[in-house]
Amino acid sequence: MLSRIKGFWGNAPVVQALERMLDAGRLPSSLLFYGPVGVGKATLARKLAAALLGDEQTIERDDLSRPENQALLAERDKLSSTQRAEEPLVISSHPDFLTFPPDGPLRQITIQQMRLLKEQAQLAPMRGRHRIFLVDQADRANEQAANSLLKVLEEPPPHLTLILTAENYFELLPTIRSRVVAFYLAPLSDEEVRAFAEARGLDQIDRRTALAAGCPGRAVTLDLAVYDQQRETMLAWLEVASGARPFTHWARYAEQLSGSRADRLEPYLEVLHGLLEDVLWIQTTGTAHRNHDIVAVLTAVAERVDISWLHRALNRLGELERYLRRNIQKSIGLDALVVELRRYAQDSVRHQVLV
């Protein structure tokens, strides 16, 4: 059997299942690809679309990581919410393939976008028998947008294939989950990511492989200089939260972060998740998994916290990430969390002394 989905790295069982559906002419009308950021969910959606529509090069121009699309998203961040609502964001290089990505500073799928999707869904294909719509990061749809999307999922036109992507399966409404055929895209092995990075001719392959955490998209898009700046900030936060440094050490970084209009908090929290993962690795294996160059600093943190502290930190970070969609000020949530975790670490130390 000839491969119809070409050039996709990793998750071969998912690709093979989709190819069997294509060969049998039984592709579901609604699909969900879910998994970590950068694992290739939207890439797989575009390659699946190319298998149905052809013209892969045109469809690939919808890739949000392309500089022109990044510039478009940055320009839309400057618009008012009214201006964005008047012209909902959709990217469509191919007339029968439409991408609806998160819009605005809060990176949300909006009700206006889903109304536009509903209108466009009724139109017949322009170049064949299929239209394919990608709702990228559908778990970022607000309640109104999710309910509007649900109406299309309930009665999709026969020519429409609707593909959703999501990082968190359970952030989607249960009624949406029940109307899609879901595929989990797992992180790749470090060996697969390294082979991908070598094939793409990337620099600093060892470091990119480590930091990608099994996601080839991260390996490609990672700006190491920006990452190091973000890591310095979040390492300061982690040292203070664990009690390894005084609170004043964090205050300087908090002020810089709060004063920057360009920096969004989500990339910093992603970096912090990686640091916390390394702390756990050090506690269990004696070495870091991702950030090998700062093992000594992370070891000092690992010696001051226990598994209950790490569990609390990860739970609170998850809550903070959800609050970000309500436009919470960047530094306030981190400030409150660092105080809480610092106190928790100190109480744990006192308890161990008393015991």
LUMKEPA-693369 format. One record per residue (C-alpha): residue number from 1; residue in three letters; x, y, z. Coordinates in Angstrom, 3 decimals. Each point is the difference from the previous one (the first is absolute). Layout:
BEGIN
- NUM|ALA|X|Y|Z $
...
# end
This chain:
BEGIN
- 1|MET|0.000|0.000|0.000 $
- 2|LEU|1.422|3.381|-1.054 $
- 3|SER|0.285|2.647|2.661 $
- 4|ARG|-2.499|2.816|-0.519 $
- 5|ILE|1.091|2.127|2.973 $
- 6|LYS|3.568|0.868|-0.838 $
- 7|GLY|2.859|1.456|2.017 $
- 8|PHE|-1.565|-0.111|3.472 $
- 9|TRP|2.383|-0.855|2.848 $
- 10|GLY|-1.031|-2.395|2.756 $
- 11|ASN|-3.329|-1.470|1.166 $
- 12|ALA|0.008|-2.577|-2.806 $
- 13|PRO|-3.055|-1.914|1.379 $
- 14|VAL|-2.135|3.158|-0.235 $
- 15|VAL|1.187|0.713|-3.540 $
- 16|GLN|-0.651|-3.595|-1.050 $
- 17|ALA|-3.515|0.061|1.478 $
- 18|LEU|-0.816|3.187|-1.918 $
- 19|GLU|1.391|-1.478|-3.226 $
- 20|ARG|-2.179|-3.099|0.411 $
- 21|MET|-3.024|2.277|0.391 $
- 22|LEU|0.980|1.910|-3.129 $
- 23|ASP|0.491|-3.188|-2.018 $
- 24|ALA|-3.379|-1.326|1.142 $
- 25|GLY|-1.723|3.324|-0.696 $
- 26|ARG|-1.198|0.078|3.604 $
- 27|LEU|1.691|3.066|1.461 $
- 28|PRO|-2.167|1.353|2.853 $
- 29|SER|-1.577|3.414|-0.476 $
- 30|SER|1.500|1.234|3.287 $
- 31|LEU|3.467|-0.796|1.347 $
- 32|LEU|1.957|1.072|3.065 $
- 33|PHE|3.785|-0.093|0.262 $
- 34|TYR|1.136|0.645|3.574 $
- 35|GLY|3.373|-0.034|1.716 $
- 36|PRO|2.789|2.310|1.170 $
- 37|VAL|0.885|3.267|-1.694 $
- 38|GLY|2.345|-0.523|-2.951 $
- 39|VAL|-0.617|-3.718|-0.484 $
- 40|GLY|-1.455|0.629|-3.476 $
- 41|LYS|-3.795|0.123|0.378 $
- 42|ALA|-0.635|2.845|-2.451 $
- 43|THR|2.727|-1.338|-2.293 $
- 44|LEU|-1.770|-3.344|-0.187 $
- 45|ALA|-3.290|1.798|-0.710 $
- 46|ARG|1.584|1.819|-2.941 $
- 47|LYS|1.574|-3.170|-1.368 $
- 48|LEU|-3.320|-1.799|0.277 $
- 49|ALA|-1.620|2.897|-1.862 $
- 50|ALA|2.666|-0.251|-2.703 $
- 51|ALA|-0.764|-3.695|-0.387 $
- 52|LEU|-3.617|0.925|-0.759 $
- 53|LEU|0.443|3.266|-1.872 $
- 54|GLY|3.503|-0.177|-1.480 $
- 55|ASP|2.078|3.189|-0.297 $
- 56|GLU|2.011|-0.641|3.184 $
- 57|GLN|2.278|3.000|-0.467 $
- 58|THR|-2.945|2.405|-0.014 $
- 59|ILE|-1.604|-1.600|3.045 $
- 60|GLU|3.307|0.144|1.912 $
- 61|ARG|-0.107|3.799|-0.262 $
- 62|ASP|-2.607|-0.123|2.785 $
- 63|ASP|2.702|-1.169|2.457 $
- 64|LEU|-0.219|2.458|2.906 $
- 65|SER|3.742|-0.220|0.655 $
- 66|ARG|0.789|1.619|-3.369 $
- 67|PRO|1.348|3.559|0.410 $
- 68|GLU|-2.821|1.606|-1.995 $
- 69|ASN|-2.645|-1.664|2.166 $
- 70|GLN|1.837|0.916|3.191 $
- 71|ALA|0.075|3.605|-1.231 $
- 72|LEU|-3.741|-0.138|-0.695 $
- 73|LEU|-0.753|-1.249|3.515 $
- 74|ALA|2.235|2.686|1.517 $
- 75|GLU|-1.801|2.730|-1.967 $
- 76|ARG|-3.391|-1.276|1.126 $
- 77|ASP|1.146|0.212|3.625 $
- 78|LYS|0.153|3.775|-0.489 $
- 79|LEU|-3.641|0.219|-1.115 $
- 80|SER|-2.856|0.678|2.367 $
- 81|SER|-2.390|-2.838|0.812 $
- 82|THR|-2.653|1.771|-2.097 $
- 83|GLN|2.294|0.142|-3.021 $
- 84|ARG|0.854|-3.704|0.332 $
- 85|ALA|-3.695|-0.885|0.317 $
- 86|GLU|-0.851|1.935|-3.167 $
- 87|GLU|2.513|-2.035|-1.994 $
- 88|PRO|0.326|-3.501|1.543 $
- 89|LEU|3.353|-1.681|-0.466 $
- 90|VAL|0.203|-2.757|-2.587 $
- 91|ILE|3.046|-1.052|-2.016 $
- 92|SER|-0.685|-1.582|-3.369 $
- 93|SER|2.627|-0.381|-2.689 $
- 94|HIS|-2.031|-2.754|-1.696 $
- 95|PRO|-3.692|0.774|-0.724 $
- 96|ASP|-1.180|-3.321|1.456 $
- 97|PHE|2.259|-0.074|3.062 $
- 98|LEU|-0.703|2.542|2.742 $
- 99|THR|1.934|0.384|3.259 $
- 100|PHE|-1.617|1.673|3.017 $
- 101|PRO|2.818|0.707|2.510 $
- 102|PRO|-0.206|1.658|3.438 $
- 103|ASP|-0.201|3.778|-0.261 $
- 104|GLY|0.945|3.036|2.068 $
- 105|PRO|2.303|0.420|3.002 $
- 106|LEU|-1.905|-2.670|1.954 $
- 107|ARG|0.299|-2.462|-2.915 $
- 108|GLN|-3.637|-1.091|-0.049 $
- 109|ILE|-2.274|-1.571|-2.584 $
- 110|THR|-2.816|2.557|-0.163 $
- 111|ILE|-3.731|-0.154|-0.624 $
- 112|GLN|0.480|2.160|-3.101 $
- 113|GLN|2.416|-2.534|-1.478 $
- 114|MET|-2.390|-2.872|0.632 $
- 115|ARG|-2.903|1.923|-1.548 $
- 116|LEU|2.176|0.532|-3.051 $
- 117|LEU|0.848|-3.718|-0.012 $
- 118|LYS|-3.711|-0.833|0.106 $
- 119|GLU|-0.684|2.297|-2.973 $
- 120|GLN|2.934|-1.344|-2.015 $
- 121|ALA|-0.949|-3.604|0.733 $
- 122|GLN|-3.110|0.317|-2.173 $
- 123|LEU|1.988|0.982|-3.101 $
- 124|ALA|0.787|-2.708|-2.537 $
- 125|PRO|3.627|-0.899|-0.777 $
- 126|MET|1.637|2.095|-2.702 $
- 127|ARG|2.494|-2.581|-1.318 $
- 128|GLY|-1.351|-3.442|0.656 $
- 129|ARG|-2.198|-1.948|2.399 $
- 130|HIS|1.423|1.050|3.368 $
- 131|ARG|0.379|2.988|2.271 $
- 132|ILE|2.183|-0.339|3.080 $
- 133|PHE|-0.078|2.371|2.967 $
- 134|LEU|2.650|0.007|2.717 $
- 135|VAL|-0.915|1.467|3.382 $
- 136|ASP|3.485|0.230|1.472 $
- 137|GLN|0.154|-0.124|3.813 $
- 138|ALA|-3.734|-0.534|0.356 $
- 139|ASP|0.477|-0.361|3.751 $
- 140|ARG|0.506|3.783|0.014 $
- 141|ALA|-3.580|0.646|-1.147 $
- 142|ASN|-2.055|2.016|2.448 $
- 143|GLU|-3.411|-1.339|1.026 $
- 144|GLN|-1.956|1.805|-2.722 $
- 145|ALA|2.445|-1.058|-2.698 $
- 146|ALA|-0.015|-3.621|1.191 $
- 147|ASN|-3.802|-0.144|-0.133 $
- 148|SER|-0.003|1.498|-3.501 $
- 149|LEU|2.577|-2.563|-1.136 $
- 150|LEU|-2.141|-2.747|1.500 $
- 151|LYS|-2.878|0.910|-2.316 $
- 152|VAL|2.190|-0.658|-3.042 $
- 153|LEU|1.234|-3.267|1.481 $
- 154|GLU|-3.570|-1.152|0.556 $
- 155|GLU|-1.012|0.407|-3.674 $
- 156|PRO|3.086|0.337|-2.208 $
- 157|PRO|-0.598|0.401|-3.746 $
- 158|PRO|0.962|-3.129|-1.980 $
- 159|HIS|2.905|1.750|-1.731 $
- 160|LEU|1.615|1.267|3.244 $
- 161|THR|2.752|-1.612|2.046 $
- 162|LEU|0.532|1.868|3.264 $
- 163|ILE|3.313|-0.513|1.818 $
- 164|LEU|0.532|1.284|3.541 $
- 165|THR|3.296|0.125|1.850 $
- 166|ALA|0.406|0.305|3.756 $
- 167|GLU|2.726|-0.253|2.577 $
- 168|ASN|-2.379|-1.045|2.760 $
- 169|TYR|-2.747|-2.443|-0.992 $
- 170|PHE|-2.008|0.730|3.127 $
- 171|GLU|-0.097|3.763|-0.627 $
- 172|LEU|-2.487|-0.748|-2.780 $
- 173|LEU|-3.719|-0.266|0.733 $
- 174|PRO|-1.121|-3.620|0.542 $
- 175|THR|-2.560|0.515|-2.766 $
- 176|ILE|2.802|0.960|-2.400 $
- 177|ARG|2.148|-2.957|1.046 $
- 178|SER|-2.924|-2.354|-0.655 $
- 179|ARG|-0.355|1.199|-3.602 $
- 180|VAL|3.585|-0.427|-1.196 $
- 181|VAL|2.302|-2.917|-0.686 $
- 182|ALA|2.983|0.769|2.198 $
- 183|PHE|3.653|-0.872|-0.556 $
- 184|TYR|2.698|0.596|2.603 $
- 185|LEU|3.360|1.121|-1.390 $
- 186|ALA|2.670|-1.097|2.453 $
- 187|PRO|3.400|1.691|0.446 $
- 188|LEU|2.746|-1.455|-2.168 $
- 189|SER|3.105|-1.662|1.400 $
- 190|ASP|3.128|2.139|0.300 $
- 191|GLU|1.517|-2.094|-2.789 $
- 192|GLU|-2.903|0.841|-2.325 $
- 193|VAL|0.224|3.709|0.846 $
- 194|ARG|3.762|-0.028|-0.590 $
- 195|ALA|-0.490|-1.645|-3.408 $
- 196|PHE|-2.639|2.614|-0.834 $
- 197|ALA|2.313|2.845|1.061 $
- 198|GLU|2.862|-1.406|-2.066 $
- 199|ALA|-2.252|-0.342|-3.040 $
- 200|ARG|-1.042|3.640|0.385 $
- 201|GLY|3.609|1.154|0.389 $
- 202|LEU|-0.600|1.642|3.370 $
- 203|ASP|2.803|1.362|2.178 $
- 204|GLN|0.841|-1.132|3.570 $
- 205|ILE|-1.766|-3.296|-0.620 $
- 206|ASP|0.779|-1.567|3.396 $
- 207|ARG|-1.439|2.936|1.902 $
- 208|ARG|-3.032|0.351|-2.245 $
- 209|THR|-0.694|-3.711|0.353 $
- 210|ALA|0.142|0.208|3.789 $
- 211|LEU|-2.218|3.062|0.230 $
- 212|ALA|-2.518|-1.186|-2.593 $
- 213|ALA|-1.393|-2.577|2.455 $
- 214|GLY|-0.980|-2.310|-2.845 $
- 215|CYS|-1.649|2.711|-2.112 $
- 216|PRO|1.698|0.680|-3.352 $
- 217|GLY|-1.852|3.287|-0.449 $
- 218|ARG|1.725|1.337|3.095 $
- 219|ALA|3.375|-1.057|-1.336 $
- 220|VAL|-0.595|2.095|-3.126 $
- 221|THR|-1.578|3.101|1.522 $
- 222|LEU|2.089|0.262|3.176 $
- 223|ASP|1.964|3.246|0.159 $
- 224|LEU|2.760|-1.002|2.398 $
- 225|ALA|0.948|3.572|0.897 $
- 226|VAL|-3.606|0.807|0.930 $
- 227|TYR|-0.303|-3.306|1.845 $
- 228|ASP|3.083|0.786|2.109 $
- 229|GLN|-1.445|3.378|0.956 $
- 230|GLN|-3.328|-1.585|0.955 $
- 231|ARG|1.788|-2.759|1.901 $
- 232|GLU|2.040|2.515|2.003 $
- 233|THR|-3.246|1.652|1.103 $
- 234|MET|-1.764|-3.219|0.924 $
- 235|LEU|3.080|-1.452|1.681 $
- 236|ALA|0.009|3.053|2.274 $
- 237|TRP|-3.673|-0.663|0.741 $
- 238|LEU|0.707|-3.658|0.749 $
- 239|GLU|2.919|0.750|2.311 $
- 240|VAL|-2.086|2.487|1.994 $
- 241|ALA|-3.072|-2.259|0.094 $
- 242|SER|2.116|-2.845|1.388 $
- 243|GLY|1.607|2.252|2.627 $
- 244|ALA|3.461|-0.231|-1.546 $
- 245|ARG|0.101|3.778|-0.576 $
- 246|PRO|-1.532|3.028|1.754 $
- 247|PHE|-3.188|1.512|-1.404 $
- 248|THR|1.873|3.102|-1.182 $
- 249|HIS|1.754|-2.175|-2.575 $
- 250|TRP|-3.334|-0.546|-1.779 $
- 251|ALA|-1.215|3.591|0.337 $
- 252|ARG|2.397|1.306|-2.660 $
- 253|TYR|-1.113|-2.573|-2.556 $
- 254|ALA|-3.674|0.503|0.872 $
- 255|GLU|0.310|3.714|-0.677 $
- 256|GLN|1.614|-0.612|-3.386 $
- 257|LEU|-2.631|-2.542|-0.979 $
- 258|SER|-2.873|2.218|1.090 $
- 259|GLY|1.382|2.991|-1.879 $
- 260|SER|0.378|-1.841|-3.315 $
- 261|ARG|-2.931|0.291|-2.370 $
- 262|ALA|1.548|-2.346|-2.545 $
- 263|ASP|0.504|-3.020|2.261 $
- 264|ARG|-2.924|-2.360|0.545 $
- 265|LEU|0.063|-2.092|3.138 $
- 266|GLU|-0.822|-3.354|-1.563 $
- 267|PRO|3.489|-0.626|-1.477 $
- 268|TYR|1.501|0.716|3.432 $
- 269|LEU|-2.333|-2.526|1.636 $
- 270|GLU|0.956|-2.571|-2.622 $
- 271|VAL|3.661|0.543|0.910 $
- 272|LEU|-0.870|-0.317|3.687 $
- 273|HIS|-1.730|-3.331|-0.620 $
- 274|GLY|3.250|-1.259|-1.519 $
- 275|LEU|2.011|1.175|3.001 $
- 276|LEU|-2.389|-1.727|2.398 $
- 277|GLU|0.268|-3.177|-2.067 $
- 278|ASP|3.774|0.160|0.362 $
- 279|VAL|-0.274|0.471|3.765 $
- 280|LEU|-2.031|-3.200|0.150 $
- 281|TRP|2.523|-1.784|-2.225 $
- 282|ILE|2.845|1.068|2.286 $
- 283|GLN|-1.871|-1.310|3.030 $
- 284|THR|-0.609|-3.381|-1.644 $
- 285|THR|3.043|-0.528|-2.250 $
- 286|GLY|2.602|2.473|1.211 $
- 287|THR|0.191|1.911|-3.295 $
- 288|ALA|-2.035|2.485|-2.018 $
- 289|HIS|-1.909|-1.145|-3.066 $
- 290|ARG|-0.184|3.225|-2.032 $
- 291|ASN|2.097|2.812|1.490 $
- 292|HIS|3.331|-1.776|0.392 $
- 293|ASP|2.028|3.215|0.256 $
- 294|ILE|-1.602|1.151|3.290 $
- 295|VAL|-0.052|-3.271|1.912 $
- 296|ALA|1.743|1.517|3.039 $
- 297|VAL|-2.620|2.737|0.418 $
- 298|LEU|-2.891|-2.393|-0.502 $
- 299|THR|1.546|-2.471|2.445 $
- 300|ALA|0.024|2.714|2.680 $
- 301|VAL|-3.738|0.453|-0.597 $
- 302|ALA|-0.633|-3.755|-0.048 $
- 303|GLU|1.612|-0.334|3.432 $
- 304|ARG|-2.443|2.527|1.505 $
- 305|VAL|-3.337|-1.323|-1.282 $
- 306|ASP|-1.843|-3.297|0.101 $
- 307|ILE|-2.523|-1.705|-2.260 $
- 308|SER|-2.959|1.675|1.723 $
- 309|TRP|1.519|3.420|-0.748 $
- 310|LEU|0.464|-0.931|-3.658 $
- 311|HIS|-3.555|-1.306|-0.192 $
- 312|ARG|-1.346|3.227|1.474 $
- 313|ALA|2.143|2.110|-2.328 $
- 314|LEU|-1.242|-1.806|-3.111 $
- 315|ASN|-3.640|0.211|1.102 $
- 316|ARG|0.288|3.720|0.698 $
- 317|LEU|1.729|0.607|-3.335 $
- 318|GLY|-2.879|-1.746|-1.755 $
- 319|GLU|-2.439|2.327|1.741 $
- 320|LEU|2.102|3.014|-0.946 $
- 321|GLU|0.008|-1.048|-3.653 $
- 322|ARG|-3.798|-0.098|0.037 $
- 323|TYR|-0.164|3.454|1.618 $
- 324|LEU|2.152|1.399|-2.805 $
- 325|ARG|-2.954|-0.352|-2.335 $
- 326|ARG|-1.825|2.489|2.232 $
- 327|ASN|2.720|2.606|-0.545 $
- 328|ILE|1.604|-0.164|3.450 $
- 329|GLN|3.022|2.276|0.372 $
- 330|LYS|3.172|-1.932|-0.698 $
- 331|SER|1.975|0.519|3.173 $
- 332|ILE|-2.833|-0.082|2.537 $
- 333|GLY|-0.719|-3.698|-0.393 $
- 334|LEU|3.686|-0.925|0.171 $
- 335|ASP|0.569|2.249|3.020 $
- 336|ALA|-2.863|-1.593|1.939 $
- 337|LEU|1.133|-3.478|-0.959 $
- 338|VAL|3.634|0.526|0.960 $
- 339|VAL|-1.088|1.218|3.461 $
- 340|GLU|-2.282|-3.006|0.499 $
- 341|LEU|2.584|-2.560|-1.107 $
- 342|ARG|2.808|1.650|1.957 $
- 343|ARG|-2.087|-0.207|3.166 $
- 344|TYR|-0.906|-3.615|-0.781 $
- 345|ALA|3.682|-0.910|-0.465 $
- 346|GLN|0.935|1.667|3.293 $
- 347|ASP|-2.832|-1.761|1.848 $
- 348|SER|1.159|-3.335|-1.436 $
- 349|VAL|3.545|0.637|1.266 $
- 350|ARG|-1.305|0.868|3.473 $
- 351|HIS|-2.112|-3.149|0.067 $
- 352|GLN|3.005|-2.154|-0.924 $
- 353|VAL|2.068|1.612|2.779 $
- 354|LEU|-2.730|-0.617|2.561 $
- 355|VAL|-0.399|-3.598|-1.110 $
# end
